[in-house]
Amino acid sequence: MKILIAEDDLNIRMGLFDLLDNEGYTCIEADDGESALHLYIEHQPDLILLDIMMPKMDGYTLCRKIRQLNETVPVIFITAKSEEIDQVLGLELGADDYIKKPFGTREVIARIKAVTRRCLQTQQPSDQQEAETFWMDDLRVFPAQLQAQREEITFELSLRDLKILQLLHREQGKVVDRDMLFNECWGRDYLPSSRTLDQHISKLRKVIEVDAKAPKVIQTVHGIGYRFIQH
């Protein structure tokens, strides 16, 4: 899933980039409204994080222009001008949500995930969504919801978590080496780091495994990579 970050504050923009990249999203950046519009037309992102006060073209104007091109792409405003947000949404500019500055990382991820779920669910009819759920041992994975479930317990997944589980499930019984994991779950332009991969797998295991020290879903093949074996 590709996200356009349109924000003129470098620190905020890079913070959002790093946060979303770590969650598994592909990000493109713009530091003014005109550049953001050109990038939108060129890359057709799946979601837009849009600052209101930007040089060359403000967020209100940019949102209107994007809505003329695409009525459905999700737009989340980033703003310090919270008193105007109700008016923005009320004037039917087409914003799906808003994030107030300063914001916390959990809030950003929660709002992005909510919009991501809506995107994934609208891309497929409900019967197809049901068909595309899959089991890994006693864990059922729901891709369109970015969730997994064991008995009555539901686990939230990041987009990257989902990519890892989908890859291991697809290649079940086979060893998935580190290069394949990086290429498919991080992207071919990512510079691989064993530490990055191992830390992410460790974190994911703590979420989905009954016992993270004796994993059944994501098994380590020392010196090579990981695998899943359906029992």
Phi and psi restraints in degrees (value plus and minus 20) as a CYANA .aco file:
   2 LYS   PHI    -124.2   -84.2
   2 LYS   PSI     111.3   151.3
   3 ILE   PHI    -140.5  -100.5
   3 ILE   PSI     111.7   151.7
   4 LEU   PHI    -114.8   -74.8
   4 LEU   PSI     103.2   143.2
   5 ILE   PHI    -124.4   -84.4
   5 ILE   PSI      89.8   129.8
   6 ALA   PHI    -127.6   -87.6
   6 ALA   PSI      82.1   122.1
   7 GLU   PHI    -175.9  -135.9
   7 GLU   PSI     107.2   147.2
   8 ASP   PHI    -104.9   -64.9
   8 ASP   PSI     -35.3     4.7
   9 ASP   PHI    -101.8   -61.8
   9 ASP   PSI      93.8   133.8
  10 LEU   PHI     -79.1   -39.1
  10 LEU   PSI     -63.6   -23.6
  11 ASN   PHI     -83.1   -43.1
  11 ASN   PSI     -63.6   -23.6
  12 ILE   PHI     -86.5   -46.5
  12 ILE   PSI     -63.2   -23.2
  13 ARG   PHI     -82.1   -42.1
  13 ARG   PSI     -66.1   -26.1
  14 MET   PHI     -88.7   -48.7
  14 MET   PSI     -55.1   -15.1
  15 GLY   PHI     -82.9   -42.9
  15 GLY   PSI     -63.0   -23.0
  16 LEU   PHI     -85.9   -45.9
  16 LEU   PSI     -61.1   -21.1
  17 PHE   PHI     -78.7   -38.7
  17 PHE   PSI     -70.9   -30.9
  18 ASP   PHI     -82.9   -42.9
  18 ASP   PSI     -61.9   -21.9
  19 LEU   PHI     -82.6   -42.6
  19 LEU   PSI     -68.3   -28.3
  20 LEU   PHI     -93.9   -53.9
  20 LEU   PSI     -55.8   -15.8
  21 ASP   PHI     -80.1   -40.1
  21 ASP   PSI     -60.4   -20.4
  22 ASN   PHI     -86.2   -46.2
  22 ASN   PSI     -47.3    -7.3
  23 GLU   PHI    -101.9   -61.9
  23 GLU   PSI     -31.2     8.8
  24 GLY   PHI      88.1   128.1
  24 GLY   PSI     -12.2    27.8
  25 TYR   PHI    -109.2   -69.2
  25 TYR   PSI     130.4   170.4
  26 THR   PHI    -111.9   -71.9
  26 THR   PSI     105.0   145.0
  27 CYS   PHI    -136.4   -96.4
  27 CYS   PSI     121.8   161.8
  28 ILE   PHI    -144.5  -104.5
  28 ILE   PSI     129.4   169.4
  29 GLU   PHI    -143.3  -103.3
  29 GLU   PSI     127.9   167.9
  30 ALA   PHI    -161.0  -121.0
  30 ALA   PSI     121.4   161.4
  31 ASP   PHI    -127.3   -87.3
  31 ASP   PSI     -13.5    26.5
  32 ASP   PHI    -174.0  -134.0
  32 ASP   PSI     145.6   185.6
  33 GLY   PHI     -86.0   -46.0
  33 GLY   PSI     -58.8   -18.8
  34 GLU   PHI     -85.7   -45.7
  34 GLU   PSI     -64.6   -24.6
  35 SER   PHI     -81.8   -41.8
  35 SER   PSI     -58.9   -18.9
  36 ALA   PHI     -82.1   -42.1
  36 ALA   PSI     -61.6   -21.6
  37 LEU   PHI     -84.3   -44.3
  37 LEU   PSI     -63.2   -23.2
  38 HIS   PHI     -81.9   -41.9
  38 HIS   PSI     -63.0   -23.0
  39 LEU   PHI     -86.1   -46.1
  39 LEU   PSI     -57.2   -17.2
  40 TYR   PHI     -81.8   -41.8
  40 TYR   PSI     -67.4   -27.4
  41 ILE   PHI     -83.0   -43.0
  41 ILE   PSI     -59.6   -19.6
  42 GLU   PHI     -93.4   -53.4
  42 GLU   PSI     -62.2   -22.2
  43 HIS   PHI    -125.2   -85.2
  43 HIS   PSI     -35.6     4.4
  44 GLN   PHI      28.5    68.5
  44 GLN   PSI      41.7    81.7
  45 PRO   PHI     -85.1   -45.1
  45 PRO   PSI     141.7   181.7
  46 ASP   PHI    -105.7   -65.7
  46 ASP   PSI     -38.0     2.0
  47 LEU   PHI    -176.4  -136.4
  47 LEU   PSI     130.6   170.6
  48 ILE   PHI    -148.4  -108.4
  48 ILE   PSI     107.4   147.4
  49 LEU   PHI    -119.0   -79.0
  49 LEU   PSI      98.7   138.7
  50 LEU   PHI    -146.6  -106.6
  50 LEU   PSI      92.7   132.7
  51 ASP   PHI     -90.8   -50.8
  51 ASP   PSI     126.4   166.4
  52 ILE   PHI    -102.0   -62.0
  52 ILE   PSI     -69.8   -29.8
  53 MET   PHI    -112.7   -72.7
  53 MET   PSI      76.4   116.4
  54 MET   PHI    -149.6  -109.6
  54 MET   PSI     134.0   174.0
  55 PRO   PHI     -92.2   -52.2
  55 PRO   PSI     138.3   178.3
  56 LYS   PHI      52.9    92.9
  56 LYS   PSI     -60.7   -20.7
  57 MET   PHI    -177.8  -137.8
  57 MET   PSI     104.0   144.0
  58 ASP   PHI     -97.2   -57.2
  58 ASP   PSI     147.5   187.5
  59 GLY   PHI     -83.8   -43.8
  59 GLY   PSI     -54.3   -14.3
  60 TYR   PHI     -80.4   -40.4
  60 TYR   PSI     -69.4   -29.4
  61 THR   PHI     -84.2   -44.2
  61 THR   PSI     -63.1   -23.1
  62 LEU   PHI     -81.9   -41.9
  62 LEU   PSI     -61.7   -21.7
  63 CYS   PHI     -81.1   -41.1
  63 CYS   PSI     -62.9   -22.9
  64 ARG   PHI     -80.3   -40.3
  64 ARG   PSI     -63.5   -23.5
  65 LYS   PHI     -86.6   -46.6
  65 LYS   PSI     -59.4   -19.4
  66 ILE   PHI     -85.6   -45.6
  66 ILE   PSI     -60.0   -20.0
  67 ARG   PHI     -85.5   -45.5
  67 ARG   PSI     -47.8    -7.8
  68 GLN   PHI     -88.3   -48.3
  68 GLN   PSI     -48.7    -8.7
  69 LEU   PHI    -110.0   -70.0
  69 LEU   PSI     -53.8   -13.8
  70 ASN   PHI    -171.4  -131.4
  70 ASN   PSI      98.0   138.0
  71 GLU   PHI    -104.5   -64.5
  71 GLU   PSI     -31.1     8.9
  72 THR   PHI    -135.1   -95.1
  72 THR   PSI     -37.8     2.2
  73 VAL   PHI     -80.1   -40.1
  73 VAL   PSI     110.1   150.1
  74 PRO   PHI     -87.6   -47.6
  74 PRO   PSI     116.9   156.9
  75 VAL   PHI    -145.8  -105.8
  75 VAL   PSI     106.8   146.8
  76 ILE   PHI    -136.8   -96.8
  76 ILE   PSI     100.0   140.0
  77 PHE   PHI     -98.0   -58.0
  77 PHE   PSI     120.4   160.4
  78 ILE   PHI    -130.4   -90.4
  78 ILE   PSI     101.6   141.6
  79 THR   PHI    -170.0  -130.0
  79 THR   PSI     127.8   167.8
  80 ALA   PHI    -117.9   -77.9
  80 ALA   PSI     -27.9    12.1
  81 LYS   PHI    -117.5   -77.5
  81 LYS   PSI      44.2    84.2
  82 SER   PHI     -81.8   -41.8
  82 SER   PSI     -46.7    -6.7
  83 GLU   PHI     -87.7   -47.7
  83 GLU   PSI     -36.1     3.9
  84 GLU   PHI    -117.8   -77.8
  84 GLU   PSI     -29.4    10.6
  85 ILE   PHI     -81.6   -41.6
  85 ILE   PSI     -62.7   -22.7
  86 ASP   PHI     -78.7   -38.7
  86 ASP   PSI     -58.2   -18.2
  87 GLN   PHI     -87.4   -47.4
  87 GLN   PSI     -59.5   -19.5
  88 VAL   PHI     -79.6   -39.6
  88 VAL   PSI     -70.7   -30.7
  89 LEU   PHI     -87.6   -47.6
  89 LEU   PSI     -57.5   -17.5
  90 GLY   PHI     -88.8   -48.8
  90 GLY   PSI     -49.4    -9.4
  91 LEU   PHI    -101.3   -61.3
  91 LEU   PSI     -13.2    26.8
  92 GLU   PHI      39.0    79.0
  92 GLU   PSI      22.7    62.7
  93 LEU   PHI     -91.3   -51.3
  93 LEU   PSI     -38.0     2.0
  94 GLY   PHI      81.6   121.6
  94 GLY   PSI      -7.5    32.5
  95 ALA   PHI     -91.4   -51.4
  95 ALA   PSI     121.2   161.2
  96 ASP   PHI    -111.5   -71.5
  96 ASP   PSI     -45.3    -5.3
  97 ASP   PHI    -187.6  -147.6
  97 ASP   PSI     158.2   198.2
  98 TYR   PHI    -167.1  -127.1
  98 TYR   PSI     134.0   174.0
  99 ILE   PHI    -147.0  -107.0
  99 ILE   PSI     106.1   146.1
 100 LYS   PHI    -111.0   -71.0
 100 LYS   PSI     116.7   156.7
 101 LYS   PHI    -103.0   -63.0
 101 LYS   PSI     122.3   162.3
 102 PRO   PHI     -95.0   -55.0
 102 PRO   PSI     130.3   170.3
 103 PHE   PHI    -145.6  -105.6
 103 PHE   PSI     138.8   178.8
 104 GLY   PHI    -117.9   -77.9
 104 GLY   PSI     136.5   176.5
 105 THR   PHI     -83.6   -43.6
 105 THR   PSI     -56.9   -16.9
 106 ARG   PHI     -83.7   -43.7
 106 ARG   PSI     -58.9   -18.9
 107 GLU   PHI     -83.9   -43.9
 107 GLU   PSI     -65.1   -25.1
 108 VAL   PHI     -80.6   -40.6
 108 VAL   PSI     -69.3   -29.3
 109 ILE   PHI     -82.5   -42.5
 109 ILE   PSI     -61.3   -21.3
 110 ALA   PHI     -81.0   -41.0
 110 ALA   PSI     -63.4   -23.4
 111 ARG   PHI     -90.9   -50.9
 111 ARG   PSI     -59.2   -19.2
 112 ILE   PHI     -83.9   -43.9
 112 ILE   PSI     -63.2   -23.2
 113 LYS   PHI     -83.1   -43.1
 113 LYS   PSI     -59.9   -19.9
 114 ALA   PHI     -81.0   -41.0
 114 ALA   PSI     -63.9   -23.9
 115 VAL   PHI     -90.6   -50.6
 115 VAL   PSI     -57.4   -17.4
 116 THR   PHI     -79.5   -39.5
 116 THR   PSI     -62.9   -22.9
 117 ARG   PHI     -80.5   -40.5
 117 ARG   PSI     -63.2   -23.2
 118 ARG   PHI     -82.4   -42.4
 118 ARG   PSI     -59.8   -19.8
 119 CYS   PHI     -83.1   -43.1
 119 CYS   PSI     -68.8   -28.8
 120 LEU   PHI     -84.2   -44.2
 120 LEU   PSI     -58.1   -18.1
 121 GLN   PHI     -92.4   -52.4
 121 GLN   PSI     -53.0   -13.0
 122 THR   PHI     -99.8   -59.8
 122 THR   PSI     -35.2     4.8
 123 GLN   PHI     -96.1   -56.1
 123 GLN   PSI     -39.7     0.3
 124 GLN   PHI    -155.2  -115.2
 124 GLN   PSI     125.8   165.8
 125 PRO   PHI     -86.2   -46.2
 125 PRO   PSI     137.7   177.7
 126 SER   PHI     -81.4   -41.4
 126 SER   PSI     -56.3   -16.3
 127 ASP   PHI     -87.8   -47.8
 127 ASP   PSI     -53.0   -13.0
 128 GLN   PHI     -91.9   -51.9
 128 GLN   PSI     -57.4   -17.4
 129 GLN   PHI     -78.5   -38.5
 129 GLN   PSI     -63.9   -23.9
 130 GLU   PHI     -82.8   -42.8
 130 GLU   PSI     -60.5   -20.5
 131 ALA   PHI     -87.0   -47.0
 131 ALA   PSI     -48.3    -8.3
 132 GLU   PHI    -108.7   -68.7
 132 GLU   PSI     -21.2    18.8
 133 THR   PHI     -87.7   -47.7
 133 THR   PSI     133.8   173.8
 134 PHE   PHI    -167.3  -127.3
 134 PHE   PSI     140.5   180.5
 135 TRP   PHI    -126.1   -86.1
 135 TRP   PSI     121.5   161.5
 136 MET   PHI    -151.5  -111.5
 136 MET   PSI      83.1   123.1
 137 ASP   PHI      38.7    78.7
 137 ASP   PSI    -143.2  -103.2
 138 ASP   PHI    -118.3   -78.3
 138 ASP   PSI      -5.9    34.1
 139 LEU   PHI    -121.3   -81.3
 139 LEU   PSI     106.1   146.1
 140 ARG   PHI    -123.4   -83.4
 140 ARG   PSI     109.8   149.8
 141 VAL   PHI    -127.2   -87.2
 141 VAL   PSI     112.5   152.5
 142 PHE   PHI    -135.4   -95.4
 142 PHE   PSI      73.3   113.3
 143 PRO   PHI     -77.9   -37.9
 143 PRO   PSI     -64.4   -24.4
 144 ALA   PHI     -86.8   -46.8
 144 ALA   PSI     -42.3    -2.3
 145 GLN   PHI    -118.5   -78.5
 145 GLN   PSI     -24.1    15.9
 146 LEU   PHI      31.7    71.7
 146 LEU   PSI      28.6    68.6
 147 GLN   PHI    -163.3  -123.3
 147 GLN   PSI     138.0   178.0
 148 ALA   PHI    -152.0  -112.0
 148 ALA   PSI     138.7   178.7
 149 GLN   PHI    -162.2  -122.2
 149 GLN   PSI     117.2   157.2
 150 ARG   PHI    -147.3  -107.3
 150 ARG   PSI      96.5   136.5
 151 GLU   PHI      33.8    73.8
 151 GLU   PSI    -138.6   -98.6
 152 GLU   PHI    -119.6   -79.6
 152 GLU   PSI     -15.0    25.0
 153 ILE   PHI    -118.3   -78.3
 153 ILE   PSI     108.5   148.5
 154 THR   PHI    -127.6   -87.6
 154 THR   PSI     115.6   155.6
 155 PHE   PHI    -135.1   -95.1
 155 PHE   PSI     114.1   154.1
 156 GLU   PHI    -103.0   -63.0
 156 GLU   PSI     118.2   158.2
 157 LEU   PHI    -138.4   -98.4
 157 LEU   PSI     127.3   167.3
 158 SER   PHI    -103.9   -63.9
 158 SER   PSI     147.8   187.8
 159 LEU   PHI     -81.3   -41.3
 159 LEU   PSI     -57.6   -17.6
 160 ARG   PHI     -88.9   -48.9
 160 ARG   PSI     -59.5   -19.5
 161 ASP   PHI     -74.7   -34.7
 161 ASP   PSI     -67.2   -27.2
 162 LEU   PHI     -81.1   -41.1
 162 LEU   PSI     -64.0   -24.0
 163 LYS   PHI     -79.6   -39.6
 163 LYS   PSI     -61.6   -21.6
 164 ILE   PHI     -83.2   -43.2
 164 ILE   PSI     -67.1   -27.1
 165 LEU   PHI     -85.7   -45.7
 165 LEU   PSI     -60.0   -20.0
 166 GLN   PHI     -83.2   -43.2
 166 GLN   PSI     -60.8   -20.8
 167 LEU   PHI     -85.8   -45.8
 167 LEU   PSI     -67.1   -27.1
 168 LEU   PHI     -84.5   -44.5
 168 LEU   PSI     -57.5   -17.5
 169 HIS   PHI     -86.8   -46.8
 169 HIS   PSI     -63.3   -23.3
 170 ARG   PHI     -81.6   -41.6
 170 ARG   PSI     -57.7   -17.7
 171 GLU   PHI    -120.8   -80.8
 171 GLU   PSI       5.3    45.3
 172 GLN   PHI     -73.9   -33.9
 172 GLN   PSI     117.1   157.1
 173 GLY   PHI      70.6   110.6
 173 GLY   PSI     -38.9     1.1
 174 LYS   PHI    -123.1   -83.1
 174 LYS   PSI     135.3   175.3
 175 VAL   PHI    -103.6   -63.6
 175 VAL   PSI     105.1   145.1
 176 VAL   PHI    -117.2   -77.2
 176 VAL   PSI      92.9   132.9
 177 ASP   PHI     -97.7   -57.7
 177 ASP   PSI     150.8   190.8
 178 ARG   PHI     -83.5   -43.5
 178 ARG   PSI     -58.1   -18.1
 179 ASP   PHI     -82.4   -42.4
 179 ASP   PSI     -61.7   -21.7
 180 MET   PHI     -86.4   -46.4
 180 MET   PSI     -60.3   -20.3
 181 LEU   PHI     -82.3   -42.3
 181 LEU   PSI     -66.4   -26.4
 182 PHE   PHI     -84.4   -44.4
 182 PHE   PSI     -65.2   -25.2
 183 ASN   PHI     -82.1   -42.1
 183 ASN   PSI     -61.4   -21.4
 184 GLU   PHI    -108.9   -68.9
 184 GLU   PSI     -47.9    -7.9
 185 CYS   PHI    -128.4   -88.4
 185 CYS   PSI     -38.9     1.1
 186 TRP   PHI    -133.4   -93.4
 186 TRP   PSI     -49.9    -9.9
 187 GLY   PHI      90.8   130.8
 187 GLY   PSI     129.1   169.1
 188 ARG   PHI     -89.5   -49.5
 188 ARG   PSI     -38.8     1.2
 189 ASP   PHI    -105.4   -65.4
 189 ASP   PSI     -25.9    14.1
 190 TYR   PHI     -98.3   -58.3
 190 TYR   PSI     116.3   156.3
 191 LEU   PHI    -102.7   -62.7
 191 LEU   PSI      92.7   132.7
 192 PRO   PHI     -85.3   -45.3
 192 PRO   PSI     125.3   165.3
 193 SER   PHI    -162.3  -122.3
 193 SER   PSI     100.3   140.3
 194 SER   PHI     -78.5   -38.5
 194 SER   PSI     -55.3   -15.3
 195 ARG   PHI     -83.2   -43.2
 195 ARG   PSI     -63.7   -23.7
 196 THR   PHI     -79.2   -39.2
 196 THR   PSI     -67.3   -27.3
 197 LEU   PHI     -84.5   -44.5
 197 LEU   PSI     -69.5   -29.5
 198 ASP   PHI     -83.1   -43.1
 198 ASP   PSI     -57.8   -17.8
 199 GLN   PHI     -86.3   -46.3
 199 GLN   PSI     -59.9   -19.9
 200 HIS   PHI     -88.0   -48.0
 200 HIS   PSI     -63.1   -23.1
 201 ILE   PHI     -81.7   -41.7
 201 ILE   PSI     -62.6   -22.6
 202 SER   PHI     -80.0   -40.0
 202 SER   PSI     -63.3   -23.3
 203 LYS   PHI     -85.3   -45.3
 203 LYS   PSI     -62.2   -22.2
 204 LEU   PHI     -85.7   -45.7
 204 LEU   PSI     -60.2   -20.2
 205 ARG   PHI     -79.4   -39.4
 205 ARG   PSI     -59.6   -19.6
 206 LYS   PHI     -83.6   -43.6
 206 LYS   PSI     -44.2    -4.2
 207 VAL   PHI    -103.9   -63.9
 207 VAL   PSI     -66.8   -26.8
 208 ILE   PHI    -124.3   -84.3
 208 ILE   PSI     -39.9     0.1
 209 GLU   PHI    -105.1   -65.1
 209 GLU   PSI     126.3   166.3
 210 VAL   PHI     -84.5   -44.5
 210 VAL   PSI     -64.0   -24.0
 211 ASP   PHI    -152.7  -112.7
 211 ASP   PSI      87.1   127.1
 212 ALA   PHI     -83.9   -43.9
 212 ALA   PSI     -42.6    -2.6
 213 LYS   PHI    -103.6   -63.6
 213 LYS   PSI     -35.5     4.5
 214 ALA   PHI    -152.1  -112.1
 214 ALA   PSI      46.9    86.9
 215 PRO   PHI     -88.6   -48.6
 215 PRO   PSI     121.3   161.3
 216 LYS   PHI    -128.3   -88.3
 216 LYS   PSI     -45.3    -5.3
 217 VAL   PHI    -106.9   -66.9
 217 VAL   PSI     -69.0   -29.0
 218 ILE   PHI    -135.9   -95.9
 218 ILE   PSI      80.8   120.8
 219 GLN   PHI    -117.8   -77.8
 219 GLN   PSI     120.4   160.4
 220 THR   PHI    -105.2   -65.2
 220 THR   PSI     114.5   154.5
 221 VAL   PHI    -133.0   -93.0
 221 VAL   PSI      80.7   120.7
 222 HIS   PHI     -76.6   -36.6
 222 HIS   PSI     112.0   152.0
 223 GLY   PHI      62.8   102.8
 223 GLY   PSI     -26.4    13.6
 224 ILE   PHI    -145.1  -105.1
 224 ILE   PSI     -79.4   -39.4
 225 GLY   PHI     153.4   193.4
 225 GLY   PSI    -152.4  -112.4
 226 TYR   PHI    -160.2  -120.2
 226 TYR   PSI     143.5   183.5
 227 ARG   PHI    -175.5  -135.5
 227 ARG   PSI     143.9   183.9
 228 PHE   PHI    -146.5  -106.5
 228 PHE   PSI     113.6   153.6
 229 ILE   PHI    -141.9  -101.9
 229 ILE   PSI     101.7   141.7
 230 GLN   PHI     -98.1   -58.1
 230 GLN   PSI     104.3   144.3
